[in-house]
Amino acid sequence: MSSRWWKSWEEYSGHNRGDGTEGAAPSGPRPGPIDNSSLLPSGAAAGSSPTSPDTCPLRPWLKEGQDFHIVSEEGWKKLHGWYGGGPAIARPIDTKRYRRVLLYPLRLEVAVKDPNNGKEQSVTLSVPHQVRAWSRNHPATRCTSVYP
């Protein structure tokens, strides 16, 4: 969730002000609809329907606490029910070693050139974070880009 919206909600609700007054009376105006558009790349659609990591790229170099705050799915549903807005930005959690949110799941764009007509087609694949990298030397296949 966008830090800008989160901070306005904290002021309004009195939640976790950081000055020892958690649960204090509201001191700010009621926030408008949730606006997570600042977390998306320029020109990205900012609809309010839930999105998956496969379909919702994030702006590069986002920092937790500075650009965004992590809320649980249950917390998101409550806040979204009260305030509306969006978009919902879902991310997987890596629980193998320690709990961490995977902001930039690995996506691989594969391009294949048809040797008969020279036309190129590409497909973007979501790769689970635990998959090991592989390569295959085939003249009609090349890796064009790896995200993030």
Short mmCIF file of the C-alpha atoms (twelve columns), coordinates in Angstrom:
data_MODEL
# 
_entry.id   MODEL 
# 
loop_
_atom_site.group_PDB 
_atom_site.id 
_atom_site.type_symbol 
_atom_site.label_atom_id 
_atom_site.label_alt_id 
_atom_site.label_comp_id 
_atom_site.label_asym_id 
_atom_site.label_seq_id 
_atom_site.Cartn_x 
_atom_site.Cartn_y 
_atom_site.Cartn_z 
_atom_site.pdbx_PDB_model_num 
ATOM 1   C CA . MET A 1   0.000   0.000   0.000   1 
ATOM 2   C CA . SER A 2   1.295   3.451   -0.912  1 
ATOM 3   C CA . SER A 3   3.090   5.190   1.970   1 
ATOM 4   C CA . ARG A 4   1.432   8.469   1.044   1 
ATOM 5   C CA . TRP A 5   -2.061  7.018   1.524   1 
ATOM 6   C CA . TRP A 6   -0.981  4.948   4.553   1 
ATOM 7   C CA . LYS A 7   0.362   8.031   6.348   1 
ATOM 8   C CA . SER A 8   -2.867  9.953   5.730   1 
ATOM 9   C CA . TRP A 9   -4.805  6.992   7.151   1 
ATOM 10  C CA . GLU A 10  -2.523  6.841   10.214  1 
ATOM 11  C CA . GLU A 11  -3.122  10.552  10.884  1 
ATOM 12  C CA . TYR A 12  -6.871  10.097  10.503  1 
ATOM 13  C CA . SER A 13  -7.114  6.915   12.576  1 
ATOM 14  C CA . GLY A 14  -4.473  7.648   15.211  1 
ATOM 15  C CA . HIS A 15  -2.866  4.278   14.386  1 
ATOM 16  C CA . ASN A 16  0.849   3.939   15.181  1 
ATOM 17  C CA . ARG A 17  1.939   7.544   15.091  1 
ATOM 18  C CA . GLY A 18  5.414   6.606   16.259  1 
ATOM 19  C CA . ASP A 19  5.217   9.079   19.150  1 
ATOM 20  C CA . GLY A 20  3.775   6.677   21.713  1 
ATOM 21  C CA . THR A 21  0.190   7.816   21.106  1 
ATOM 22  C CA . GLU A 22  -1.090  4.777   19.232  1 
ATOM 23  C CA . GLY A 23  -4.841  4.651   19.419  1 
ATOM 24  C CA . ALA A 24  -5.030  8.393   20.062  1 
ATOM 25  C CA . ALA A 25  -7.845  10.516  18.712  1 
ATOM 26  C CA . PRO A 26  -7.729  11.209  14.970  1 
ATOM 27  C CA . SER A 27  -5.834  14.349  14.028  1 
ATOM 28  C CA . GLY A 28  -6.228  14.467  10.251  1 
ATOM 29  C CA . PRO A 29  -9.033  14.475  7.724   1 
ATOM 30  C CA . ARG A 30  -10.564 11.206  6.552   1 
ATOM 31  C CA . PRO A 31  -8.439  9.894   3.666   1 
ATOM 32  C CA . GLY A 32  -9.948  9.540   0.225   1 
ATOM 33  C CA . PRO A 33  -9.862  6.328   -1.821  1 
ATOM 34  C CA . ILE A 34  -6.695  4.237   -1.606  1 
ATOM 35  C CA . ASP A 35  -4.270  5.380   -4.293  1 
ATOM 36  C CA . ASN A 36  -1.467  2.957   -5.119  1 
ATOM 37  C CA . SER A 37  -0.724  4.489   -8.522  1 
ATOM 38  C CA . SER A 38  2.611   5.883   -7.258  1 
ATOM 39  C CA . LEU A 39  3.850   2.281   -6.960  1 
ATOM 40  C CA . LEU A 40  3.222   1.501   -10.632 1 
ATOM 41  C CA . PRO A 41  5.419   2.320   -13.624 1 
ATOM 42  C CA . SER A 42  4.477   5.391   -15.666 1 
ATOM 43  C CA . GLY A 43  1.499   4.718   -17.912 1 
ATOM 44  C CA . ALA A 44  0.386   1.581   -16.062 1 
ATOM 45  C CA . ALA A 45  -3.340  1.076   -15.668 1 
ATOM 46  C CA . ALA A 46  -4.512  1.858   -12.155 1 
ATOM 47  C CA . GLY A 47  -7.773  -0.097  -12.012 1 
ATOM 48  C CA . SER A 48  -9.118  -1.218  -8.666  1 
ATOM 49  C CA . SER A 49  -9.455  -4.940  -9.341  1 
ATOM 50  C CA . PRO A 50  -7.092  -7.335  -7.558  1 
ATOM 51  C CA . THR A 51  -3.958  -8.076  -9.507  1 
ATOM 52  C CA . SER A 52  -1.390  -10.822 -9.391  1 
ATOM 53  C CA . PRO A 53  2.392   -10.518 -9.495  1 
ATOM 54  C CA . ASP A 54  2.204   -11.769 -13.090 1 
ATOM 55  C CA . THR A 55  0.107   -8.847  -14.295 1 
ATOM 56  C CA . CYS A 56  1.107   -5.948  -12.066 1 
ATOM 57  C CA . PRO A 57  4.671   -4.728  -12.462 1 
ATOM 58  C CA . LEU A 58  5.976   -2.264  -9.894  1 
ATOM 59  C CA . ARG A 59  8.130   0.814   -10.256 1 
ATOM 60  C CA . PRO A 60  11.777  -0.156  -9.762  1 
ATOM 61  C CA . TRP A 61  13.694  0.442   -6.527  1 
ATOM 62  C CA . LEU A 62  10.701  0.750   -4.179  1 
ATOM 63  C CA . LYS A 63  11.579  0.731   -0.471  1 
ATOM 64  C CA . GLU A 64  9.393   -0.596  2.323   1 
ATOM 65  C CA . GLY A 65  8.454   2.144   4.795   1 
ATOM 66  C CA . GLN A 66  9.471   4.876   2.381   1 
ATOM 67  C CA . ASP A 67  7.374   4.066   -0.711  1 
ATOM 68  C CA . PHE A 68  4.976   1.407   0.547   1 
ATOM 69  C CA . HIS A 69  3.694   -0.457  3.594   1 
ATOM 70  C CA . ILE A 70  2.837   -4.138  3.639   1 
ATOM 71  C CA . VAL A 71  -0.663  -5.065  4.739   1 
ATOM 72  C CA . SER A 72  -2.176  -8.528  4.966   1 
ATOM 73  C CA . GLU A 73  -4.847  -9.614  2.533   1 
ATOM 74  C CA . GLU A 74  -7.391  -9.342  5.365   1 
ATOM 75  C CA . GLY A 75  -6.201  -5.808  6.186   1 
ATOM 76  C CA . TRP A 76  -6.394  -4.813  2.526   1 
ATOM 77  C CA . LYS A 77  -9.969  -6.107  2.260   1 
ATOM 78  C CA . LYS A 78  -11.042 -4.119  5.342   1 
ATOM 79  C CA . LEU A 79  -9.384  -0.865  4.221   1 
ATOM 80  C CA . HIS A 80  -10.572 -1.288  0.640   1 
ATOM 81  C CA . GLY A 81  -14.107 -1.970  1.859   1 
ATOM 82  C CA . TRP A 82  -14.085 1.285   3.863   1 
ATOM 83  C CA . TYR A 83  -12.247 3.546   1.410   1 
ATOM 84  C CA . GLY A 84  -12.312 1.925   -2.051  1 
ATOM 85  C CA . GLY A 85  -9.611  2.761   -4.576  1 
ATOM 86  C CA . GLY A 86  -6.623  0.683   -5.567  1 
ATOM 87  C CA . PRO A 87  -5.249  -1.072  -7.367  1 
ATOM 88  C CA . ALA A 88  -4.750  -4.089  -5.143  1 
ATOM 89  C CA . ILE A 89  -1.166  -5.249  -5.558  1 
ATOM 90  C CA . ALA A 90  -0.599  -8.859  -4.491  1 
ATOM 91  C CA . ARG A 91  2.851   -10.300 -3.936  1 
ATOM 92  C CA . PRO A 92  4.010   -13.782 -2.873  1 
ATOM 93  C CA . ILE A 93  5.797   -14.335 0.429   1 
ATOM 94  C CA . ASP A 94  9.036   -16.338 0.583   1 
ATOM 95  C CA . THR A 95  8.915   -18.445 3.733   1 
ATOM 96  C CA . LYS A 96  11.854  -20.757 2.992   1 
ATOM 97  C CA . ARG A 97  14.470  -19.002 5.164   1 
ATOM 98  C CA . TYR A 98  12.629  -16.010 6.590   1 
ATOM 99  C CA . ARG A 99  9.430   -14.212 5.766   1 
ATOM 100 C CA . ARG A 100 9.913   -11.651 3.041   1 
ATOM 101 C CA . VAL A 101 7.688   -10.244 0.365   1 
ATOM 102 C CA . LEU A 102 8.890   -10.836 -3.185  1 
ATOM 103 C CA . LEU A 103 8.300   -7.424  -4.764  1 
ATOM 104 C CA . TYR A 104 9.780   -8.273  -8.123  1 
ATOM 105 C CA . PRO A 105 8.993   -11.883 -9.033  1 
ATOM 106 C CA . LEU A 106 11.223  -13.150 -11.810 1 
ATOM 107 C CA . ARG A 107 9.656   -12.808 -15.238 1 
ATOM 108 C CA . LEU A 108 11.323  -14.102 -18.365 1 
ATOM 109 C CA . GLU A 109 10.511  -12.898 -21.854 1 
ATOM 110 C CA . VAL A 110 11.260  -15.526 -24.478 1 
ATOM 111 C CA . ALA A 111 11.350  -14.667 -28.179 1 
ATOM 112 C CA . VAL A 112 11.229  -17.256 -30.932 1 
ATOM 113 C CA . LYS A 113 12.019  -16.447 -34.543 1 
ATOM 114 C CA . ASP A 114 10.371  -18.583 -37.217 1 
ATOM 115 C CA . PRO A 115 13.199  -19.676 -39.553 1 
ATOM 116 C CA . ASN A 116 10.782  -19.952 -42.501 1 
ATOM 117 C CA . ASN A 117 9.336   -16.432 -42.528 1 
ATOM 118 C CA . GLY A 118 11.540  -14.535 -40.063 1 
ATOM 119 C CA . LYS A 119 8.600   -13.462 -37.900 1 
ATOM 120 C CA . GLU A 120 9.320   -13.163 -34.204 1 
ATOM 121 C CA . GLN A 121 6.899   -14.060 -31.429 1 
ATOM 122 C CA . SER A 122 7.464   -13.543 -27.744 1 
ATOM 123 C CA . VAL A 123 5.882   -14.705 -24.546 1 
ATOM 124 C CA . THR A 124 6.468   -13.557 -20.972 1 
ATOM 125 C CA . LEU A 125 6.727   -16.314 -18.397 1 
ATOM 126 C CA . SER A 126 6.492   -16.018 -14.638 1 
ATOM 127 C CA . VAL A 127 9.227   -18.035 -13.033 1 
ATOM 128 C CA . PRO A 128 8.850   -19.211 -9.426  1 
ATOM 129 C CA . HIS A 129 11.658  -17.780 -7.301  1 
ATOM 130 C CA . GLN A 130 12.960  -21.220 -6.378  1 
ATOM 131 C CA . VAL A 131 13.505  -22.329 -9.996  1 
ATOM 132 C CA . ARG A 132 17.157  -22.540 -10.987 1 
ATOM 133 C CA . ALA A 133 18.328  -20.687 -14.061 1 
ATOM 134 C CA . TRP A 134 18.874  -22.730 -17.193 1 
ATOM 135 C CA . SER A 135 20.035  -22.081 -20.691 1 
ATOM 136 C CA . ARG A 136 19.666  -23.911 -23.930 1 
ATOM 137 C CA . ASN A 137 21.660  -23.257 -27.035 1 
ATOM 138 C CA . HIS A 138 19.165  -23.258 -29.876 1 
ATOM 139 C CA . PRO A 139 19.541  -20.954 -32.889 1 
ATOM 140 C CA . ALA A 140 15.834  -20.037 -33.025 1 
ATOM 141 C CA . THR A 141 15.527  -19.147 -29.339 1 
ATOM 142 C CA . ARG A 142 17.123  -16.277 -27.466 1 
ATOM 143 C CA . CYS A 143 16.530  -14.597 -24.139 1 
ATOM 144 C CA . THR A 144 15.592  -10.959 -24.746 1 
ATOM 145 C CA . SER A 145 15.192  -9.710  -21.203 1 
ATOM 146 C CA . VAL A 146 14.932  -10.789 -17.615 1 
ATOM 147 C CA . TYR A 147 12.907  -8.884  -15.049 1 
ATOM 148 C CA . PRO A 148 13.288  -7.198  -12.647 1 
# 
